[in-house]
Amino acid sequence: MPTSTSFSSVDTALRLTAIALLLRPMGPWFVRPALIAAAALALIYPRALASARLWGAVALLIAFRIADDWPLADNHIYLLAYWALAIALSLRGAAPPAALAHNSRWLIGLAFACAVLWKAVLAPDFLDGRFFRVTLLTDPRFGEAAMLIGGLSQEELVANRRALSPLPEGAAWQTPPPIVETPRLRALARASTWGILLLEAAVAVAMLASAPAWIRHALLLVFCLVTYAFAPVAGFGWVLLVMGLTQTSDDDVWLRRLYVATFLVILFYSEVPWAALLLDVMA
């Protein structure tokens, strides 16, 4: 149980969860202020941080946010709601650290297992590479990756987006414009497709099979460090990290610090246009 003087694994994870709520406020007007207030109270008052009622309220508020945007809420918002509920239920038990470690391991394992099921079985456009081939060309959030790693020029990227833009209903190209795909871009799409699938499968198996702790932590940290360097979903990475952090023991000071450092690295990824800056340097 968190106290005013201890900075245990649970204490650190709950504080980082509250910080994540403040860094990425969410929801309509009747949800956002309450979530921000709950997160602020958790950071200011140790008793609030350890309050099952407060975290139950957070879970309920996030559920309202999901219902308000149903069914279009981002995946990690659902996971965040489950996590807040797991915190509330675990804090009501006799051994919160053990309960949180158990619940976080299963939440991560099941989330990654569902991701693998979707990509490998239910989404025919993923394994053949179409998802990343299109996403790298059309999603503005991946434009820097397409140029920095894929080798496209700014002009080629703009032309590709124009060619792939939906036409008005009933319209069709008389002569479809060419799509420029460099060998490096295709290699990036293949590496992203299979790299993410295999890494997600490894994390799912490690968590659900309760692999040795060092394997679970190594896979999760590598996934977060690599994936969120380009995927603009910092909130997802933060939720995964705080759940992984609860699976550390209070004696693993260096490992807790590594989780905190990774949390800050993802913040750096999301707030600093490092890829665009690197492109400017290389120009």
N, C-alpha and C positions, 0 to 999 in steps of 0.2 A: 504494500500500500504506500503511495507517495506520501512523504512528509515534507515539512518545511525545510528540513536540513538535508535530506537524502536526495541524491540524483541517481536513483536506480534505473534499470532498464525500463521499467514501467513508467517511472516519473519522466524520463527523457522522451519516451515515445508519446506520452499524453501531451507533453508540452509541444512537441513538434506537430502533433495533430492539430492542436489549437492554433499554432503559427500558420499551418497550411490553410486553415479556415480563414484566417485574417489576410493571408496573401492572395487567396482566390475566393473572395466573397461571392456568394451565389444566391440565386433565387429572386422572386418578385419582392415588391416593397414590404409585404407583410412577413417575409421570411428573412431577408438579408440583415436587417438591423438586429433581430433577435439572435441570429447566428453569430454576428460580430460581437454582440454583448456577451454571449455565452463563452466564446473563445477568449475574450478579454478577461472575464471573471476567472476562467480556468488558469490563465497565466499570472494573474495578480494574487489570487487567494489559493493556497495549497488545499484547503478544505473543499473548495469548488473543483479543483483539479481531480480530487479523489471522490467526487460525488457521483454516485450512480444515477441520481435523478437528473443532474445536469446533462450527463451524456445521453440519458434516455430522451431528454428534451431535444438535444442536438439531432439524434436519430429521427425523431418525429418531424423536426423542422426540415431536415433533408428530404424526408418522405413527402412533405408538402411541396417542396421544390420539384421533386420528380413528378408528382401528380399534376402540378401546374403546367409542366412542359411535356406531358405524356403524349407519345412514347419517345420523344426526341432527346431526352437527357443523355449526356455523354456516359459511356460505360463506367467510368471511374466514379461517377456520382452515385450509382447503385452500390458499388463496392464501398464507398465512403459511408453510405447509410448502414450497410451491414456491419462495417467496422465500428461505427459509433454505437450500434446496438450491442455488439460483442463487448465493447468496453463497459457499457452499462450493466450487462448481465454478469460479466466477470468481476466487477467491483462489488457486486452484491454477495459474492461467494466467500468462502473461508480462505481461499488462497488465490487472490487476484493475479499474481505473476504467472503461476502455473496455468490458470485458466486462459489468460490472454495469450500465452505462448501456444497453447493447444489450439485455441480458436483462430489465431492468426495463421498458423501453419495450414489448417484446413481451408481457410478462406483463400489464401494464396494458391494452394494446390488446386482447389476446385475452379478458381477463376482462370488459371492457366490451362487447366484441362478443358474447360469450355472453349477457350480461345483456340486450342489445338483442334478440337472437334470441329469448330466452325471453319477454320482454315483448311484442314486436311480432308474433310468429308462434305460439309454443307455448302461450301463456296467454290464452285467449279472454276471461277476466274482467279483463284489465288495460286494454286499449285502450278498452273501453267505460266505464271509470271505476269498475266495481264493487269492484275491489280496495281502492282508497283510500276509497271511500264506506263500506265495511264496516270497514276497518282503523281509520279515524278514530273510529268509534263504539264499537268493541269492544276495541281494544288499549289497555290502561291507560297504556302508554308514550306514546300520542298524545293522551291526554285533554286536556292543557293546550293543545295546538295546536287541537283541535276547539273549545275554549272561547275561546281568545285570538283566533284568526283566523277560525274557523268561526262564531262568534257564538252557540254553544249555552250554555245555563245549566247549572250543576251538576246541577240537578234533571232537566233534559231529557236530559243525558248518561246519568245513572243509569237513567232510564226506558228509554232506547234500549237500553242494555246488557241490561236485564232482558228487554226484548221480543225481543232477538236471541239470548238465551242458549238453547242446545239444550235441548229438552224430553226427559224420559225416553222411552225407546224405546216407540213405540206411542201416545204421547200427542200431542194436537193442541189448538191453541187453538180454543175455540168461537167466540170473537170476537177475532181477532188484535189486539193492542194497536197503536196508531199509532206510526209511526216519525217523529220530528221531524228534518227536514233543512232548515236555513235556506238561503237563496240563497247566503250567504257560504260555507257548508260545501260546497255543491255546486261553487262556484267554486274553493274550495281543492282539492277532489278532482280537478277537471279540470286545474288548474294543476300539481298534483303529478304527475299522470299524464303529461301531455305535456312538462312541464318536465324531469322526470327522464329520460324517454325521449330527448328531443332532446339534452340535455346529455351523456348517456351515449354516444349515437351520435357526437356531435362529438368526444368524448375518444377513442373507439375509432378513428375515422378519422384524427385527428391523430397518434395514436401509431403506428398500423400503416402510415400513409403517410409517416411521418417528417416531419411538418410542421415549419416553423420553430420553434426552441426556445421562443420567447416565446409562441407560440400553445399549444403543449403545456402549458407551465407555467401559463399563465393559465386555461385550461379546467380543468385538474386542481385548481388551488387554489380556483377558484370553486365547483366541484362539492363539494369537501370542506367549504368554509366554509358553503355553503347546506344541503347534505344533512344533515350531522351536527349542525346546530343543532337538528334535531328527531328524526332517526333515532338511536336509542340504541345505536349500534354503534361506539363510539369506536375499538375495535381495528381495524375495517375502515378507517376513515379514517387511522389511524396507519400501517398497512401501505402504503396508497396514497401517503401523503406521503413515507415513507422511500424508496420506489421512485422517486418523482418527483425527490427530492433528488439521487439518484445521477446524474441526467441533467444536473445543473448542472456548470459548470466551476469549478475552484478560484478563478478570478478573479471569479466571480459572488458576491461576499461578501454583497451586499444580498439576492440571491435566496435564498441559503442561510438567511439570517436570517429571511426571509419564510416559508420552509418551517418553520423551528423555531417561529416565532410562531404559525403555523397549527396546528402540533402542540399547542401549549399552549392555543390557543383551543378545540380539540376536547376537551382535558382539562377546561377550564372548562365547556363544554357538558355534559359527562358527570357532573361532580361538583357543580355548582351548579344548583339548581332555578330557573333564571332565569325560565322561563315562568310557573311558579306564583307566584314573587315578584311578577312584573309583573301577574298577575291580581289579587293581593292589593292592590297599589297602585291598580289601576283600579277596584276594588270600591267 
